[in-house]
Amino acid sequence: MSVAFTKEESAETASETLLPDRPISPHPNLVTEAGLQALQAQLREAREAYEAAQAIEDVNEKRRQSAVPLRDARYLTERLRTAQVIPDPASTDVVAFGSTVTFSRSDGRVQTYRIVGEDEADPKAGSISFVAPVAKSLIGKAVGDVVGSGAQEIEILSIA
């Protein structure tokens, strides 16, 4: 049957295929070398998923399966275009982008995070974005410095 005789299944199907773009952060797109490589890998994966979706014969299913990879490819292409690779810090005297910081909180918790770009931040895996409030308060500080106040105090224990 000709494609001219097929019809959209519903307004729901149309909305599944016209996804809004992922929001782009207003902050500079700072990345580590590993972050740049991760963005490149994610773009490759999005393009591969889009190509796989293009092989689907059913036009509605093709549109559904293409929507997310196409949106992700647009986002990742823009993030790679604007990426500013920041080399690892040359010194561990003060906290900087790319530093791994261990600090203690006033409640006794000790945490370690690497300060990275927004797209590569994953707190559960031990990295936070340089625009996160904790990272902002730590950048430029040295071992022994205390930032915050009251129940929110953080003391820097080490910088790597």
Rosetta blueprint (number, residue, H / E / L):
1 M L
2 S L
3 V H
4 A H
5 F H
6 T L
7 K L
8 E L
9 E L
10 S L
11 A H
12 E H
13 T H
14 A H
15 S H
16 E H
17 T H
18 L L
19 L L
20 P L
21 D L
22 R L
23 P L
24 I L
25 S L
26 P L
27 H L
28 P L
29 N L
30 L E
31 V E
32 T L
33 E H
34 A H
35 G H
36 L H
37 Q H
38 A H
39 L H
40 Q H
41 A H
42 Q H
43 L H
44 R H
45 E H
46 A H
47 R H
48 E H
49 A H
50 Y H
51 E H
52 A H
53 A H
54 Q H
55 A L
56 I L
57 E L
58 D L
59 V H
60 N H
61 E H
62 K H
63 R H
64 R H
65 Q H
66 S H
67 A H
68 V H
69 P H
70 L H
71 R H
72 D H
73 A H
74 R H
75 Y H
76 L H
77 T H
78 E H
79 R H
80 L H
81 R H
82 T H
83 A L
84 Q E
85 V E
86 I L
87 P L
88 D L
89 P L
90 A L
91 S L
92 T L
93 D L
94 V E
95 V L
96 A L
97 F L
98 G L
99 S L
100 T E
101 V E
102 T E
103 F E
104 S E
105 R E
106 S L
107 D L
108 G L
109 R L
110 V E
111 Q E
112 T E
113 Y E
114 R E
115 I E
116 V E
117 G L
118 E H
119 D H
120 E H
121 A L
122 D E
123 P H
124 K H
125 A H
126 G L
127 S E
128 I E
129 S E
130 F L
131 V L
132 A L
133 P H
134 V H
135 A H
136 K H
137 S H
138 L H
139 I L
140 G L
141 K L
142 A E
143 V L
144 G L
145 D L
146 V E
147 V E
148 G L
149 S L
150 G H
151 A H
152 Q H
153 E L
154 I E
155 E E
156 I E
157 L E
158 S E
159 I E
160 A L
